[in-house]
């Protein structure tokens, strides 16, 4: 099958069409294909040959954006089998077949029915086949061919990233690269010049230029100064068809800003300045500002101000405000018009960030001279001291002089000064001041122990100008007078043991004094001399502001006397000395052998039993526990569930537990053995309610006569044997407990029945080693022995 085309647009296609048509004319407009033929030659069999296609044209071209009234002719399909009689039918399939591309099934002519856009789709793949119209059988295999959409220049170049914003440093060299712009063209770059773009500058000359091929924008002038012009708007054009006439074009804007460099030194607008500062200016306050101009911006305009010389360099200081770039002049020392009326300063302003490329434009600093005029003002009085500290004794009479403050007018007029106390606090009302002399006096009687220090404020003003007031703090210390006697440091709880020995220290006491150390540092302790000699206790002064209380006899008894009172006299070392009397309360307590206090309360003694309070409490606690056990046992008996055995009386469960240490003959009634002596009352058969016995129990046959006369022990053995052989009976146990305390104690009797009637000289202190149960007995015998010996 032959495919021909008449759409020869470009020179290449013209040549191809020429070759095609010449070749087709040589073969009478068709491609001959030898079909399968059968030859009958004598002696030869039938031979089949594959068909051969003489020439295949596998590509068509169709022009995009065709706007004609008729469908655009694309090409022609022709089969060698087509004899022109209409028996061959051409079929077209593939992309756009039947919608975009249609074919005349008789002639094989292909037309395009729609306007195509190469930028949307560059080519279409189709399949052509020739079939027999009568049999619908293919005359040739299916052929594939491509229809390419031929490009025309219908798309202008576009800048996808514009408009652009870019910066370049000022004073850059000519030819410095600024930015590269790129335009894109949707046309076919492989066909003609439709997508060949050339760049040119429409606006921005003579400052900038653009490379026509690469689109790189460069500076076109030397030393472009930001301070002269900062912003530039450059318009770049991109034109296709290599810039020829008729090509399409697009443009974009590039906004270029020159960035600053430090190419301008700072300059003071004037070489001489004058500043007025009143002498009343406060130290540390700002008194003026000065500024040097810099045409640069940002860090390139940062500068630092310094005072390089002048007679006021020690009185004034200068700092730099980073935001306003101003020099702030501050006062370092107070001004005094009467002493110095003017100062001169040389101030320098210099850039802090230098660019050595532009050092030839320097120096990047400037100097100016500042003259400061000190103004005279009426000042308030000035105290001779910044603060005062005065002293006065407590208990001093009202009107006692405490001290004097002095102030003077610093001005040349030297006006008279009036003093007064600023009554802003309650403490200021405790003093008065002489308005002419400044003498401070007391207005009340002070107690150092109540308030040892007072802080007041004294003011001074000129008589001619009361508005100008100055203040000074005055501290008044209250001096101590020995007006408080010493006292015991605390309430002492003094204890003496019953078994104390003579000369034993039972307490160390100390004293305190509200007066300061000068009037109460040394204390003296003694017993009251007005009383008779104390036979029980004595006092020893340790000469270190402490005293010790000592015993004077052996043994003390709580039963005889449980409290003692000991008056103690304490005096201080002040001038004159003061003294006071305090009474110590001494309690008698029972102690352990190592001196630990056991109890200090008086106890009731049981002479017969000798029971202590602890023993009585233990007995009561045992009684309460026993009552609780009895109540619990009764409660459990009432809440006990019904047994599993049908019998209402099961002798084997009649377990009696009692705690009896032996009551003699009363034990015979503790247990009722009537049931054991009359076993006929028991039931013959007893079954469990929840278990059915598989083996019948052993029958019990006892004649009545034998039951009455049977021995109890024998009866119990028989019942035990029956219980062991009965599988339906639970293994109940008959438990009987007895409380047996053993033989008599090896220690023997402690009863006093067999004791001797006469007193013994034996030492009973060893009873204390037997345990706490015998301590009370040891104490009783010890007291009896003590009373007998005394």
SULFENHU-V83411 format. One record per backbone hydrogen bond with DSSP energy under -0.5 kcal/mol. NH is the residue of the N-H (numbers start at 1). CO is the residue of the C=O. Records with the same first field share a line. If there is no record, write none. Layout:
BEGIN
NH=CO + CO
END
This chain:
BEGIN
2=78
4=2 + 76
7=74
8=6
9=7
14=10
15=11
16=12
17=13
18=14
19=15
20=16
21=17
22=18
23=19
24=20
25=21
26=22
27=23
28=25
29=24
30=24 + 27
32=30
39=37
41=39
44=41
54=52
58=56
60=146
62=148
64=150
65=116
66=63
72=112
74=110
75=110
76=4
77=108
78=2
82=79
83=81
89=131
90=105
91=129
93=127
95=125
97=94
98=101
99=96
100=96
101=96
102=111
104=109
105=103
108=104
110=75
111=102
112=72
113=100 + 111
116=114
118=116
120=117
121=117
124=147
126=124 + 145
127=93
128=143
129=91
131=89
132=137
133=87
136=132
139=130
140=130
143=128
145=126
146=58
147=124
148=60 + 146
149=122
150=62 + 148
154=152
158=184
160=158
163=253
164=253
166=255
168=257
170=259
171=224
172=169
175=219
176=173
178=217
179=217
181=179 + 215
184=158
189=187
191=188
192=190
194=191
196=193
197=195
198=239
199=212
200=237
202=200 + 235
203=235
207=204
208=204
209=218
211=216
215=211
217=179
218=209
219=176
220=207
221=207
223=172
225=223
226=224
228=225
229=225
232=256
234=232 + 254
235=203
236=234 + 252
237=200
238=250
239=198
240=248
241=193
242=196
243=240
244=241
247=244
250=238
252=236
254=234
255=164 + 253
256=232 + 254
257=166
258=230
259=168 + 257
263=261
267=293
269=291
273=369
275=371
277=373
279=375
281=278
284=331
285=282
287=329
288=329
290=327
293=267
300=297
301=298
302=299
304=350
306=348
308=306 + 346
309=346
312=344
313=310
315=312
316=312
317=330
319=328
321=326
322=320
325=321
326=321
327=290
328=319 + 326
329=288 + 327
330=317 + 328
331=285
332=315 + 330
333=315
335=279
339=336
340=336
343=372
345=370
346=309
347=345 + 368
348=306
349=366
350=304
351=364
352=302
354=352
356=354
358=355
359=356
361=358
362=359
365=363
366=349
368=347
369=271
370=345
371=273
372=343 + 370
373=275 + 371
374=341 + 372
375=277
379=377
382=408
383=381
384=406
388=473
390=475
391=402
392=477
394=479
395=446
396=393
399=442
400=397
402=440
403=440
405=438
408=382
410=380 + 408
414=411
418=461
419=435
420=459
422=457
423=421
424=422
429=426
430=427
431=428
432=441
434=439
435=433
438=434
440=403
441=432
442=400
443=430
444=430
448=446
450=447
451=447
454=476
456=474
458=472
459=420
460=470
461=418
462=465 + 468
463=416
468=465
469=467
470=460
472=458
473=386
474=456
475=388
476=454
477=390 + 475
478=452
479=392 + 477
483=481
487=512
489=510
492=490
494=492 + 585
496=587
498=589
500=497
503=551
504=501
506=504 + 549
507=549
509=547
511=545
512=487
519=516
520=516
521=517
523=521
524=571
526=569
528=567
531=528
535=533
538=550
540=548
542=540 + 546
544=546
547=509
548=540
549=507
550=538
551=504
552=536
553=536
555=500
556=498
561=557
564=586
566=584
568=582
569=526
570=580
571=524
572=578
574=519
580=570
582=568
584=566
586=564 + 584
587=494 + 585
588=562
589=496
590=599
592=596
595=592
598=590
599=590
607=605
610=606
616=612
617=613
618=614
619=615
620=616
621=617
622=618
623=619
624=620
625=621
626=622
627=623
628=624
629=625
630=626
631=627
632=628
633=629
634=630
635=631
636=632
637=633
638=634
639=635
640=637
646=687
650=648
651=649
653=650
654=651
655=653
656=654
657=655
660=658
666=663
667=664
668=665
669=666
670=667
673=671
677=673
678=674
681=678
682=679
689=644
693=691
701=699
702=700
707=703
708=704
709=705
710=706
715=711
716=712
717=713
718=714
719=715
720=716
721=717
722=718
723=719
724=720
725=721
726=722
727=725
729=726
730=728
732=730
735=733
740=738
741=739
748=745
755=752
764=762
766=763
767=764
768=765
769=766
770=767
771=768
774=771
775=772
776=772
778=774
779=775
780=776
781=777
782=778
783=779
784=780
785=781
786=782
787=783
788=784
789=785
790=786
END
